[in-house]
Amino acid sequence: MRPRVYIAGPLSAPTCVGYLQNVAAFYRADLALRAAGYAPFNPAADFLVGIQHGAMEYADFFEPDLSWVPAADAILRLPGHSPGADVECALARASGVPVFASIEALQRGLPSCAPPRKGPAGGSPVGPPPSSKE
């Protein structure tokens, strides 16, 4: 089985554009983790739940996600100011779950059991597929 990695980092932002940029950073990390052989838990997926439901508060998203932190094999802490991510990382450390600041550090500290591969459709995990030279 692939090691479970919880992604922690800033999601909230003062503007819609800032929030969407943060969501995009989570999804870039998610794709890179999958390509490197990990099983990511991506709290930014709550964005879709919020769109569907429409009237959820911060705690409605944050508190259920905390249950996944002690179940993770590791935490990937994305850069940026985030009191919520700081709480997630503190809970991880208290639960004995290591926290890593980069995928490279994660790979050194918790190697995946799946072979690294390219992202969807044979492309990079964070960009479009490379052009073919046939």
Rosetta blueprint (number, residue, H / E / L):
1 M L
2 R L
3 P L
4 R E
5 V E
6 Y E
7 I E
8 A E
9 G L
10 P L
11 L L
12 S L
13 A L
14 P L
15 T L
16 C H
17 V H
18 G H
19 Y H
20 L H
21 Q H
22 N H
23 V H
24 A H
25 A H
26 F H
27 Y H
28 R H
29 A H
30 D H
31 L H
32 A H
33 L H
34 R H
35 A H
36 A L
37 G L
38 Y L
39 A E
40 P E
41 F E
42 N L
43 P H
44 A H
45 A H
46 D H
47 F H
48 L H
49 V H
50 G H
51 I H
52 Q H
53 H H
54 G L
55 A L
56 M L
57 E L
58 Y H
59 A H
60 D H
61 F H
62 F H
63 E H
64 P H
65 D H
66 L H
67 S L
68 W L
69 V L
70 P L
71 A L
72 A L
73 D L
74 A E
75 I E
76 L E
77 R E
78 L L
79 P L
80 G L
81 H L
82 S L
83 P H
84 G H
85 A H
86 D H
87 V H
88 E H
89 C H
90 A H
91 L H
92 A H
93 R H
94 A H
95 S L
96 G L
97 V L
98 P L
99 V E
100 F E
101 A L
102 S L
103 I H
104 E H
105 A H
106 L H
107 Q H
108 R H
109 G H
110 L L
111 P L
112 S L
113 C L
114 A L
115 P L
116 P L
117 R L
118 K L
119 G L
120 P H
121 A H
122 G H
123 G L
124 S L
125 P L
126 V L
127 G L
128 P L
129 P L
130 P L
131 S L
132 S L
133 K L
134 E L
